[in-house]
Amino acid sequence: MKKNNLHNKIIENRVEFILDLIKGGKDIERIERETALLAIDVIDGLKKKEAPMKQACNCFRRIIYAIDYKTDNQLSNEFQDLMHEALILDELNTKYGPDLDLLIEAATKILTRKKFFPKKIKRHITAVRV
């Protein structure tokens, strides 16, 4: 990680937070949501050339290695799709590299699930958009 690179620090802090959530082991939806946010941060960093591909791939490896078999059975298909693409980020721009559109799509599906928004917040979002 480069010194004084805010983007890398944000990514590293988010990874540590996700690893703490995994150790707690109960809130699967929160783990998925935070990992989806991480994916968006990582893609943004890659596009801005602020996050090295190796670091991007390694942060997802740390997460997948921390997930135990009990938790693994509870993870959504979208999360598994996200991790499948994220784990090959170090192959970006190669023939066998990840499809960033699929990665973004999986992250978006996770982040826009209705059950993540309490009714009060959902009403507020609707009111703001109108």
N, C-alpha and C positions, 0 to 999 in steps of 0.2 A: 504494500500500500504506500502511495506517495505521501510525503509529509504535507500537511496543510491542505489536503484535498478533501473538501467538505463532502463531496458526493460519496467518496469511499468511506468516510466516517459514518455517514447516514446508513449506507448499506451494511457496514459491519455492526452498527448498533441494532439495526433491525434484525439481523441474523441472530445476534445474542438474545434479543427479546423473544424471537421465535423458539430458540433452543430452550429458554426458560419455560415457555408455554408447553413445549413438548414434555419437559420433565414433570410439569404439573399433570399432564396427560388427560385432562377431563374435557376441555373445551375444543373439540375437533374443528368446529366451524370457525372459531377464532384463529386457530393455527392456519387453516386454509386461507382465511381472509388476509392475515398478515403476510403469508407467503405470496399471495397474489399481489399485494402492494409492493413487496420486495421485487417481484418479477418486473413490475412497471418501473420501479426505481433503477433496476439493473439495465433494462432496455434503454431507458433514458440516458444512463451513464455511458452505455456502449455507443449510442448514437452521437453523444457529445464528445466521445473519446476520452471520458474522464474515469471510466472503469475498465481495467484490463480484463480481457476475456477469461484468463485463468482464474482471476479472483471471482468473476461472475459465476463461473462453473463451480468453483470450490465452495461457494457459500451454499449452493443448493445441495451439493454432496454432503456437507455437514448436516444439513437438515434431514436428508433422506436417511443417513446413517443413524441419526438420533431417534427416528421413528421406530417403535417396536412393532412386533407382529400383531398385537392386539389392536393398536391404533391403526395400523395399515389396513385392516379389514373395514374400518369405519370411514375411510377417506373416499371422497366423491370421485366420479369419473373425470370431472373437470380438473380436479387437483392432480390426478394421475397423469392426465394429458399435459398439464402445465409442467410437472416435474420431468416427464419424458423429454420435452423440448429443452427445458432448462439445464438438464444434466449433460447436454452436448453443446452448450454455449461456447466451449473452447474450440469447437469446430466451425464457428460462424464463418460465413463466406467461403465455405468449401462445399463440395458435392454432397457430403453426408451431414452437413451442418443443420442446425435447428431452423424451423420455419417460425420466424418472429411473429408473423400474423397469427399462427395457431397459438403461440404463447400468449399473445395479447388477448386473443379471443377467449382462451381458457381463463385467464385472469379476470377479464371483464364479466364472464358468466358467474364466477365465484363472487365477485364484488357487487353484482346487481341482483342477487337472490333476494326475493321479497322478504323472507323470514329474517334477514339481517336488519331490517328497518322497523323499529317500533312504530305503532300506529301514529303517535303524536309527531314523530319526525317525518313520517311519510306524508301526513297532512300538511306539515310545514313546507316540505319540498314541493308538493303540488301547488300550494298557495303561492310560493315564490315564482314558479314557472309560469303561472297564469298571468 
